[in-house]
Amino acid sequence: MNTNFTGLLGVLHLALVVWAAVSILGSGASQGQKVLWILLVLVFPVIGLIIWFLAGPKKV
């Protein structure tokens, strides 16, 4: 795989994780739920982002 393409995917993934974390922290969920969502996104990078996007806490 081309290293430029791989680097671009890495930057895109990092941006999505940061966006998800900021959104999770700004949601109306409890502190415990926020921690669990952030851990899910960090431990399972792609699957965690997909699950968060579909079922994660929404901003209030």
Backbone bond lengths (Angstrom), bond angles and torsions (degrees), N, CA, C in turn:
res aa  C-N    CA-C-N  psi(-1)  N-CA   C-N-CA  omega(-1)  CA-C   N-CA-C  phi
1 M - - - 1.447 - - 1.527 108.41 -
2 N 1.274 116.19 143.46 1.455 121.93 -179.27 1.530 109.67 -65.01
3 T 1.332 116.91 133.95 1.461 120.18 -177.24 1.522 112.32 -67.15
4 N 1.323 117.73 -31.19 1.464 119.20 177.21 1.521 110.67 -65.71
5 F 1.319 117.40 -40.66 1.464 121.95 178.81 1.527 110.24 -65.84
6 T 1.319 117.04 -41.41 1.460 121.79 179.01 1.521 110.29 -63.49
7 G 1.316 116.90 -42.73 1.460 121.24 177.87 1.519 111.90 -62.87
8 L 1.323 116.28 -39.92 1.455 120.95 178.73 1.524 110.52 -64.50
9 L 1.329 116.60 -41.61 1.468 119.92 177.09 1.530 111.19 -63.54
10 G 1.315 117.39 -38.17 1.463 121.21 178.37 1.522 111.83 -63.97
11 V 1.319 116.66 -43.24 1.461 121.26 178.73 1.527 110.23 -65.97
12 L 1.332 116.74 -41.25 1.461 120.76 177.99 1.529 110.86 -62.62
13 H 1.321 117.14 -43.51 1.461 121.40 178.59 1.526 110.71 -62.52
14 L 1.326 117.07 -44.44 1.461 120.82 178.97 1.527 110.70 -60.48
15 A 1.324 117.48 -43.08 1.461 120.96 178.90 1.523 111.09 -62.55
16 L 1.326 117.20 -41.09 1.468 120.69 179.00 1.527 111.46 -65.82
17 V 1.322 117.51 -39.67 1.467 120.95 179.39 1.526 110.38 -66.05
18 V 1.323 117.33 -42.65 1.465 120.73 178.87 1.528 109.48 -64.09
19 W 1.345 116.95 -44.35 1.460 120.74 178.88 1.531 110.86 -60.92
20 A 1.330 117.18 -42.70 1.463 121.23 178.98 1.528 110.56 -63.39
21 A 1.327 117.60 -44.18 1.468 121.10 -178.90 1.527 110.95 -63.24
22 V 1.315 117.56 -43.66 1.467 121.11 178.95 1.528 110.02 -63.59
23 S 1.317 116.49 -41.80 1.460 120.88 178.90 1.526 111.33 -65.58
24 I 1.315 116.71 -41.48 1.467 120.86 178.56 1.518 110.23 -63.71
25 L 1.324 117.37 -45.28 1.459 120.55 -178.97 1.525 111.87 -65.76
26 G 1.330 117.76 -28.03 1.453 121.33 179.12 1.516 114.09 -88.35
27 S 1.314 117.19 0.49 1.469 120.64 -178.02 1.521 110.55 -80.40
28 G 1.308 114.99 171.54 1.457 120.97 179.55 1.515 113.59 -88.84
29 A 1.313 118.45 10.85 1.466 122.07 -178.64 1.531 110.01 -71.16
30 S 1.331 115.32 160.91 1.464 120.03 177.30 1.531 109.72 -69.80
31 Q 1.314 115.70 164.94 1.470 120.38 -179.41 1.522 111.72 -58.77
32 G 1.320 116.75 -42.10 1.462 120.73 179.97 1.520 112.08 -63.47
33 Q 1.328 116.14 -41.52 1.463 120.05 178.68 1.528 110.80 -65.67
34 K 1.321 116.61 -39.19 1.465 120.37 178.60 1.528 110.84 -61.19
35 V 1.327 115.69 -44.24 1.469 120.22 179.54 1.526 110.18 -62.04
36 L 1.324 116.80 -44.86 1.465 120.04 -179.80 1.523 111.65 -63.48
37 W 1.330 118.41 -41.38 1.467 120.89 178.80 1.520 111.21 -64.34
38 I 1.324 116.87 -43.11 1.468 119.37 -179.98 1.522 110.23 -65.58
39 L 1.327 117.90 -40.55 1.467 120.52 176.71 1.526 110.90 -62.25
40 L 1.326 117.28 -40.87 1.467 120.82 178.21 1.526 110.86 -60.01
41 V 1.315 116.44 -45.15 1.472 120.85 -179.31 1.529 110.83 -66.40
42 L 1.317 117.87 -36.96 1.468 120.65 -178.26 1.529 113.14 -78.53
43 V 1.330 117.47 -38.38 1.464 120.89 -175.70 1.531 111.87 -78.68
44 F 1.333 116.50 -37.46 1.462 121.61 179.03 1.526 108.14 -117.12
45 P 1.327 117.70 82.64 1.466 121.70 -167.85 1.528 115.24 -52.00
46 V 1.302 119.20 -58.03 1.469 120.20 -174.90 1.521 110.64 -80.74
47 I 1.321 116.94 -49.92 1.468 121.19 -179.02 1.528 110.34 -63.04
48 G 1.331 117.15 -40.88 1.462 120.65 179.10 1.516 112.32 -61.20
49 L 1.338 117.31 -40.94 1.464 120.33 178.05 1.523 111.56 -65.47
50 I 1.324 116.32 -39.93 1.464 119.98 179.59 1.527 110.32 -65.56
51 I 1.333 116.84 -45.96 1.469 120.51 179.61 1.524 110.01 -63.12
52 W 1.341 117.02 -43.04 1.458 119.92 178.83 1.528 111.09 -61.59
53 F 1.322 116.91 -43.09 1.459 120.58 -179.41 1.522 111.51 -62.16
54 L 1.324 117.24 -38.42 1.463 121.23 -177.98 1.521 113.68 -82.10
55 A 1.342 118.01 -37.83 1.452 119.70 -170.44 1.518 114.45 -130.46
56 G 1.300 118.06 4.62 1.463 120.47 -175.36 1.510 114.32 -71.41
57 P 1.326 115.68 170.85 1.469 119.85 179.50 1.525 110.21 -66.33
58 K 1.303 114.92 143.60 1.466 121.05 -179.83 1.524 109.91 -102.57
59 K 1.327 115.45 153.89 1.465 119.29 176.92 1.513 109.88 -66.68
60 V 1.318 113.87 145.72 1.480 119.46 179.91 1.506 109.17 -106.39
